[in-house]
Amino acid sequence: MNIRDIAVIGAGTMGCGIARAAAASGFPVVLEDRDGELAEKGLSQIRDSLGNKVAAGKLESSEKDAILSRITIS
């Protein structure tokens, strides 16, 4: 099976975690929610979570940027 893209429907806690993990594994991810504000909030939560990992020295800033570049919202 050749997975090229991943769509995550629902930008709540679980959806954001799945989207972040998939993007960290190198997959392009579309994070979808019926409410655009919730999708934006979900992306913001992912951004904050990755920022905390950078601050703790567990992730390089360039890796954070690469992960975020793989996530789009819808």
QUIURLIN-V419209 format. One record per backbone hydrogen bond with DSSP energy under -1.0 kcal/mol. NH is the residue of the N-H (numbers start at 1). CO is the residue of the C=O. E is the energy in kcal/mol with one decimal. If there is no record, write none. Layout:
# QUIURLIN-V419209
nh=NH co=CO e=E
nh=NH co=CO e=E
This chain:
# QUIURLIN-V419209
nh=6 co=28 e=-2.2
nh=8 co=30 e=-2.9
nh=10 co=32 e=-3.9
nh=16 co=12 e=-2.7
nh=17 co=13 e=-1.9
nh=18 co=14 e=-2.4
nh=19 co=15 e=-2.7
nh=20 co=16 e=-2.7
nh=21 co=17 e=-2.3
nh=22 co=18 e=-2.5
nh=23 co=19 e=-2.5
nh=24 co=20 e=-2.4
nh=25 co=21 e=-1.2
nh=26 co=23 e=-1.5
nh=27 co=22 e=-2.1
nh=29 co=70 e=-3.3
nh=30 co=6 e=-2.6
nh=31 co=72 e=-3.3
nh=32 co=8 e=-3.3
nh=39 co=35 e=-1.8
nh=40 co=36 e=-2.3
nh=41 co=37 e=-2.5
nh=42 co=38 e=-2.4
nh=43 co=39 e=-2.2
nh=44 co=40 e=-2.3
nh=45 co=41 e=-2.2
nh=46 co=42 e=-2.1
nh=47 co=43 e=-2.6
nh=48 co=44 e=-2.6
nh=49 co=45 e=-2.5
nh=50 co=46 e=-2.6
nh=51 co=47 e=-2.2
nh=52 co=48 e=-2.2
nh=53 co=49 e=-1.6
nh=54 co=50 e=-2.1
nh=55 co=51 e=-2.6
nh=56 co=52 e=-1.8
nh=57 co=54 e=-1.5
nh=58 co=53 e=-2.6
nh=64 co=60 e=-2.1
nh=65 co=61 e=-2.4
nh=66 co=62 e=-2.0
nh=67 co=63 e=-2.6
nh=68 co=64 e=-2.6
nh=69 co=65 e=-1.9
nh=70 co=67 e=-1.2
nh=71 co=68 e=-1.3
nh=72 co=29 e=-2.6
nh=74 co=31 e=-2.2
